Amino acid sequence: MHRLDSHALTRHATQLHETPDGHNALVSLLICTTAVQQIVPGTEHITLADLKAVNISTR
């Protein structure tokens, strides 16, 4: 993700910590899934709406 804003993830630190309950593996999965979804259309931007749109189940 070469065009990703350098503060894209730190800007959403609170959301990343709260969703899903701050578990490192699930947060990593959330970030990776969102990143792939943004690479496909070529935007390479991760917004709060993009993070919220990804459903990561804790079960």
NORHUMO-V26480 format. One record per backbone hydrogen bond with DSSP energy under -0.5 kcal/mol. NH is the residue of the N-H (numbers start at 0). CO is the residue of the C=O. If there is no record, write none. Layout:
nh={NH:NH}
co={CO:CO}
//
This chain:
nh={3:7:10:11:12:15:16:17:18:19:20:22:26:27:28:29:30:31:32:33:34:35:36:37:38:39:40:41:42:43:46:50:51:52:53:53:55:56}
co={0:4:6:8:9:11:12:13:14:17:17:19:22:23:24:25:26:27:28:29:30:31:32:33:34:35:36:38:37:37:44:46:47:48:49:50:53:54}
//
